[in-house]
Amino acid sequence: MMTRRQFLTRSALCGTAAWLTLGAPGKILAAAAQGKSLGIQLYMVLKAYQDDPIGTLKTLKTIGYVDIEAIVTSTAKTLRDQLNDAGLRCPSLHFDSLGFEPGIEAAHVLGARYIVSSMLPSIMQKEQAAKGKSAPEPTYSLDEAKRTAEYANRIGEKARQAGLQYAYHNHHLEFTDVGGGQTFYDVLLKETDHKLVQFELDCGWVHAGGKNPADYFKANPGRIPLMHAKDFLPGAGGKNYPGAELGRGTLDYKPIMVAADASGLKHCFVEQEGPFDRMSQLDAARIDYDYLRPLR
């Protein structure tokens, strides 16, 4: 099974926008959870979902998940109806495989508030290639960080006009040093409009990039409403990042969750990378939930 990062890169570069066929606008109808709810990124259980959509979503609900962060692999209306049937909400959507404008429409169909880019530098690279311009692999340099921030502001304004909030999701390369004691990610935080661009902090990738997720929450109150709870097995690095169930990797999420909630976190989504050779995706989702629930 390819990693989520490989999946997103392939989607961004190959332009798989044909995944979306839109349905009529609507909202996910689900009762609000008591206290702070936990969500899960649909990609984590993608194979299970593709094999048995309704059964998988109902299992997630039984485990205790309330929110789904969507990727759309059939139609937005189909997913909306499935989530309604399972009693789940969809507050956030990743748009990389759809394109931004179709992603806005899908977010409205699903009743989502947030529209998120999984790998914005790769999306920008794809757009350059489509225009027949030179499109080398992202280098995560200072100049690239500034261009990415400018682009993020533009799509953030478009999202605002559509009644949505744009958020930037990171991988580990955003924590590359770009000089002056700052990282690529630091430049994004500094040079994006606070109202137009918010952030989804993928804590596992922050740690893989050599930084402490709690530090980013503490330093940026109100800017990180979304997070991914993720971990990797000890020894991960280079091109090898095998996912670990929460509590079985290298991260202690107790101080992270304290800092996240104090900074104004709105939604926490579990997202474990594969391979799922120790157990099934749904069994891993249960372990992840049981670890994280007491910390919320």
JOGIKA-V471657 format. One record per pair of residues at least 6 apart in sequence whose ideal C-beta (glycine too) atoms are under 7 Angstrom apart, sorted by the first residue. I is the first residue (numbers start at 1). J is the second residue. D is the distance in Angstrom with one decimal. If there is no record, write none. Layout:
i->I j->J d->D
i->I j->J d->D
This chain:
i->1 j->274 d->4.1
i->1 j->275 d->5.2
i->1 j->276 d->6.9
i->3 j->241 d->6.4
i->3 j->273 d->5.3
i->3 j->274 d->6.6
i->4 j->43 d->5.5
i->4 j->273 d->5.9
i->5 j->171 d->5.7
i->8 j->96 d->5.4
i->8 j->118 d->4.7
i->8 j->119 d->4.9
i->9 j->119 d->6.5
i->9 j->122 d->5.6
i->11 j->96 d->5.7
i->11 j->97 d->4.1
i->12 j->96 d->5.4
i->12 j->119 d->5.9
i->12 j->122 d->4.1
i->12 j->123 d->5.4
i->12 j->126 d->5.1
i->13 j->122 d->6.7
i->13 j->126 d->5.7
i->15 j->126 d->6.4
i->16 j->97 d->5.2
i->17 j->98 d->5.7
i->17 j->99 d->4.6
i->17 j->102 d->6.3
i->19 j->72 d->6.0
i->19 j->73 d->5.7
i->19 j->97 d->5.4
i->19 j->98 d->6.4
i->20 j->72 d->5.2
i->20 j->75 d->6.9
i->20 j->76 d->6.3
i->20 j->98 d->4.7
i->20 j->102 d->5.0
i->20 j->106 d->5.8
i->21 j->75 d->4.4
i->22 j->75 d->6.9
i->22 j->76 d->5.5
i->22 j->77 d->7.0
i->22 j->105 d->5.1
i->22 j->106 d->6.4
i->22 j->109 d->6.1
i->23 j->75 d->5.7
i->23 j->76 d->5.8
i->23 j->77 d->2.1
i->23 j->80 d->6.9
i->23 j->109 d->5.6
i->24 j->77 d->6.5
i->25 j->108 d->5.1
i->25 j->109 d->5.7
i->26 j->80 d->5.8
i->26 j->109 d->6.2
i->26 j->111 d->6.7
i->27 j->111 d->3.5
i->28 j->80 d->6.3
i->28 j->83 d->5.2
i->28 j->84 d->6.1
i->28 j->89 d->4.9
i->28 j->90 d->5.0
i->28 j->110 d->6.4
i->28 j->111 d->4.4
i->29 j->84 d->5.5
i->30 j->87 d->5.1
i->30 j->88 d->5.7
i->30 j->89 d->4.5
i->33 j->66 d->4.2
i->36 j->296 d->4.6
i->37 j->66 d->3.8
i->37 j->67 d->5.6
i->38 j->64 d->6.7
i->38 j->65 d->5.8
i->38 j->66 d->6.5
i->38 j->268 d->5.9
i->38 j->270 d->6.9
i->38 j->289 d->6.3
i->38 j->292 d->6.2
i->38 j->293 d->6.3
i->38 j->296 d->6.4
i->39 j->65 d->6.1
i->39 j->66 d->6.6
i->39 j->67 d->3.1
i->39 j->68 d->6.3
i->39 j->69 d->5.8
i->39 j->267 d->5.7
i->39 j->268 d->6.5
i->39 j->269 d->4.3
i->40 j->60 d->6.1
i->40 j->65 d->5.0
i->40 j->68 d->6.4
i->40 j->269 d->5.8
i->40 j->270 d->4.7
i->40 j->285 d->6.1
i->41 j->69 d->4.6
i->41 j->228 d->6.6
i->41 j->269 d->4.9
i->41 j->271 d->3.8
i->42 j->49 d->6.3
i->42 j->68 d->5.5
i->42 j->69 d->6.5
i->42 j->70 d->5.6
i->42 j->71 d->5.3
i->43 j->71 d->5.4
i->43 j->271 d->6.8
i->44 j->270 d->6.7
i->44 j->271 d->5.1
i->44 j->272 d->5.3
i->44 j->281 d->6.4
i->44 j->285 d->6.6
i->45 j->56 d->5.8
i->45 j->281 d->4.5
i->45 j->282 d->6.2
i->45 j->285 d->6.0
i->47 j->281 d->6.2
i->48 j->56 d->4.5
i->48 j->280 d->7.0
i->48 j->281 d->4.8
i->48 j->282 d->5.5
i->49 j->56 d->4.5
i->50 j->73 d->7.0
i->53 j->82 d->5.4
i->54 j->82 d->5.9
i->54 j->85 d->6.1
i->54 j->86 d->6.7
i->56 j->282 d->6.8
i->57 j->82 d->5.7
i->57 j->83 d->6.5
i->57 j->86 d->3.7
i->57 j->88 d->6.0
i->58 j->86 d->4.8
i->59 j->282 d->5.5
i->60 j->88 d->6.9
i->60 j->285 d->6.5
i->61 j->86 d->5.1
i->61 j->87 d->5.4
i->61 j->88 d->5.7
i->63 j->285 d->6.2
i->63 j->286 d->5.2
i->63 j->289 d->5.2
i->64 j->289 d->5.4
i->64 j->293 d->6.4
i->65 j->289 d->6.5
i->66 j->88 d->6.8
i->66 j->89 d->6.2
i->67 j->88 d->6.9
i->67 j->89 d->5.1
i->67 j->91 d->5.5
i->67 j->267 d->6.0
i->68 j->83 d->6.1
i->68 j->88 d->5.1
i->68 j->90 d->5.2
i->69 j->92 d->4.5
i->69 j->94 d->6.8
i->69 j->269 d->4.6
i->70 j->79 d->6.2
i->70 j->90 d->5.1
i->70 j->93 d->4.6
i->70 j->110 d->5.8
i->70 j->112 d->6.9
i->71 j->94 d->5.4
i->71 j->97 d->6.5
i->72 j->79 d->5.9
i->72 j->98 d->6.3
i->72 j->106 d->5.5
i->76 j->106 d->4.0
i->76 j->109 d->3.9
i->76 j->110 d->5.7
i->77 j->109 d->5.9
i->79 j->110 d->6.6
i->80 j->109 d->5.6
i->80 j->110 d->5.2
i->83 j->90 d->5.7
i->90 j->110 d->4.3
i->90 j->111 d->6.1
i->90 j->112 d->5.3
i->91 j->112 d->5.9
i->91 j->113 d->5.3
i->91 j->114 d->6.3
i->91 j->267 d->5.5
i->92 j->112 d->5.7
i->92 j->114 d->4.1
i->92 j->116 d->5.9
i->92 j->226 d->6.1
i->92 j->267 d->6.2
i->93 j->103 d->6.3
i->93 j->106 d->6.0
i->93 j->107 d->4.7
i->93 j->110 d->6.1
i->93 j->112 d->4.6
i->93 j->115 d->5.6
i->93 j->116 d->6.7
i->94 j->116 d->5.0
i->94 j->118 d->4.9
i->95 j->103 d->2.8
i->95 j->115 d->5.6
i->95 j->116 d->7.0
i->95 j->117 d->6.6
i->96 j->117 d->6.2
i->96 j->118 d->4.6
i->96 j->119 d->6.2
i->96 j->123 d->6.2
i->98 j->106 d->6.1
i->100 j->155 d->5.8
i->103 j->115 d->5.6
i->104 j->115 d->6.3
i->104 j->159 d->6.9
i->104 j->162 d->4.8
i->104 j->164 d->6.5
i->107 j->115 d->5.0
i->107 j->164 d->5.7
i->113 j->164 d->6.7
i->113 j->165 d->6.1
i->114 j->164 d->6.9
i->114 j->165 d->5.2
i->114 j->167 d->5.2
i->114 j->226 d->6.2
i->115 j->159 d->5.4
i->115 j->164 d->4.9
i->115 j->166 d->5.6
i->116 j->167 d->4.7
i->116 j->169 d->5.3
i->116 j->200 d->5.4
i->117 j->123 d->6.1
i->117 j->168 d->6.0
i->117 j->169 d->6.3
i->118 j->169 d->5.1
i->119 j->171 d->6.7
i->120 j->148 d->5.9
i->120 j->151 d->6.9
i->120 j->152 d->6.4
i->120 j->168 d->6.1
i->121 j->138 d->3.8
i->121 j->144 d->6.7
i->121 j->148 d->5.9
i->122 j->138 d->6.5
i->124 j->148 d->6.7
i->124 j->151 d->5.8
i->125 j->135 d->4.8
i->125 j->138 d->6.0
i->128 j->135 d->4.0
i->129 j->135 d->3.8
i->138 j->144 d->6.2
i->140 j->173 d->4.8
i->140 j->174 d->6.7
i->140 j->176 d->4.3
i->140 j->184 d->4.7
i->141 j->178 d->6.1
i->142 j->178 d->4.0
i->142 j->179 d->5.8
i->142 j->187 d->6.7
i->145 j->178 d->5.8
i->145 j->184 d->4.5
i->145 j->187 d->3.7
i->145 j->188 d->6.2
i->146 j->187 d->6.4
i->146 j->191 d->6.2
i->148 j->188 d->6.4
i->149 j->187 d->6.3
i->149 j->188 d->5.2
i->149 j->191 d->3.9
i->149 j->192 d->4.9
i->152 j->168 d->5.8
i->152 j->188 d->6.9
i->152 j->192 d->5.2
i->152 j->197 d->4.8
i->153 j->192 d->5.7
i->153 j->193 d->5.3
i->153 j->196 d->5.5
i->153 j->197 d->6.2
i->155 j->166 d->5.7
i->156 j->166 d->4.2
i->156 j->193 d->6.5
i->156 j->196 d->3.1
i->156 j->197 d->4.4
i->157 j->196 d->5.5
i->159 j->165 d->6.3
i->159 j->166 d->3.9
i->160 j->196 d->6.0
i->165 j->198 d->6.0
i->166 j->196 d->6.7
i->166 j->197 d->6.0
i->167 j->198 d->4.7
i->167 j->199 d->5.8
i->167 j->200 d->4.6
i->167 j->225 d->7.0
i->167 j->226 d->5.5
i->168 j->188 d->6.4
i->168 j->197 d->6.2
i->168 j->199 d->5.2
i->168 j->200 d->6.9
i->169 j->200 d->4.3
i->169 j->202 d->5.9
i->170 j->185 d->6.2
i->170 j->201 d->6.8
i->170 j->202 d->5.3
i->170 j->205 d->5.7
i->170 j->206 d->6.8
i->171 j->202 d->6.9
i->171 j->205 d->4.7
i->172 j->205 d->4.6
i->172 j->208 d->4.1
i->172 j->209 d->3.8
i->174 j->183 d->6.8
i->174 j->184 d->4.8
i->174 j->185 d->4.1
i->174 j->209 d->6.7
i->175 j->183 d->4.9
i->175 j->184 d->7.0
i->175 j->185 d->5.7
i->175 j->206 d->6.7
i->175 j->209 d->3.0
i->175 j->210 d->6.0
i->175 j->211 d->5.1
i->176 j->183 d->6.2
i->176 j->184 d->5.1
i->177 j->183 d->5.9
i->178 j->184 d->5.4
i->178 j->187 d->6.3
i->189 j->220 d->6.2
i->189 j->223 d->6.9
i->194 j->223 d->6.3
i->198 j->223 d->5.8
i->198 j->224 d->6.9
i->198 j->225 d->5.5
i->199 j->223 d->5.8
i->199 j->224 d->4.7
i->200 j->226 d->3.7
i->200 j->227 d->6.4
i->200 j->228 d->6.6
i->201 j->213 d->6.0
i->201 j->216 d->5.9
i->201 j->224 d->5.0
i->201 j->227 d->4.8
i->202 j->228 d->4.1
i->202 j->230 d->6.0
i->203 j->213 d->3.9
i->203 j->227 d->6.1
i->203 j->228 d->6.4
i->203 j->229 d->6.2
i->203 j->230 d->6.1
i->203 j->251 d->6.7
i->203 j->256 d->5.8
i->204 j->228 d->6.8
i->204 j->230 d->2.9
i->204 j->231 d->5.3
i->204 j->232 d->6.0
i->204 j->251 d->6.9
i->205 j->230 d->6.9
i->206 j->213 d->4.5
i->206 j->216 d->6.6
i->207 j->213 d->6.5
i->207 j->250 d->6.9
i->207 j->251 d->5.6
i->208 j->232 d->6.3
i->208 j->236 d->6.6
i->208 j->241 d->6.5
i->213 j->256 d->5.0
i->214 j->255 d->5.1
i->214 j->256 d->5.0
i->214 j->259 d->3.9
i->216 j->224 d->6.8
i->217 j->224 d->6.0
i->217 j->259 d->4.0
i->217 j->260 d->4.9
i->217 j->263 d->4.1
i->218 j->259 d->5.2
i->218 j->263 d->6.7
i->220 j->263 d->6.7
i->221 j->263 d->4.5
i->221 j->264 d->5.9
i->222 j->263 d->7.0
i->222 j->264 d->5.0
i->224 j->263 d->6.1
i->224 j->265 d->6.8
i->225 j->264 d->6.6
i->225 j->265 d->6.4
i->225 j->266 d->4.0
i->225 j->267 d->6.8
i->226 j->266 d->6.6
i->226 j->267 d->5.1
i->227 j->260 d->5.8
i->227 j->265 d->6.1
i->227 j->268 d->5.3
i->228 j->269 d->5.5
i->228 j->271 d->4.5
i->229 j->246 d->6.1
i->229 j->253 d->6.3
i->229 j->268 d->5.9
i->229 j->270 d->5.1
i->229 j->292 d->5.7
i->230 j->271 d->5.3
i->230 j->272 d->6.4
i->230 j->273 d->6.8
i->231 j->244 d->4.5
i->231 j->246 d->5.6
i->231 j->249 d->3.2
i->231 j->250 d->6.4
i->231 j->251 d->4.8
i->232 j->241 d->5.3
i->232 j->242 d->6.4
i->232 j->243 d->6.2
i->232 j->244 d->5.6
i->232 j->249 d->5.4
i->232 j->250 d->6.6
i->233 j->242 d->4.8
i->233 j->244 d->4.6
i->233 j->249 d->5.9
i->234 j->250 d->5.7
i->236 j->242 d->6.2
i->241 j->273 d->6.2
i->242 j->273 d->7.0
i->242 j->275 d->6.5
i->243 j->272 d->4.5
i->243 j->273 d->3.2
i->243 j->274 d->5.9
i->245 j->272 d->6.6
i->245 j->284 d->5.4
i->245 j->287 d->4.4
i->245 j->288 d->5.8
i->246 j->253 d->6.4
i->246 j->288 d->4.6
i->246 j->291 d->4.1
i->246 j->292 d->5.7
i->247 j->291 d->4.1
i->253 j->292 d->6.5
i->253 j->295 d->5.8
i->254 j->295 d->5.7
i->257 j->295 d->4.4
i->257 j->296 d->6.4
i->268 j->296 d->6.9
i->270 j->285 d->6.7
i->270 j->288 d->4.5
i->270 j->289 d->6.8
i->270 j->292 d->6.6
i->272 j->284 d->5.5
i->272 j->288 d->6.1
i->276 j->284 d->6.1
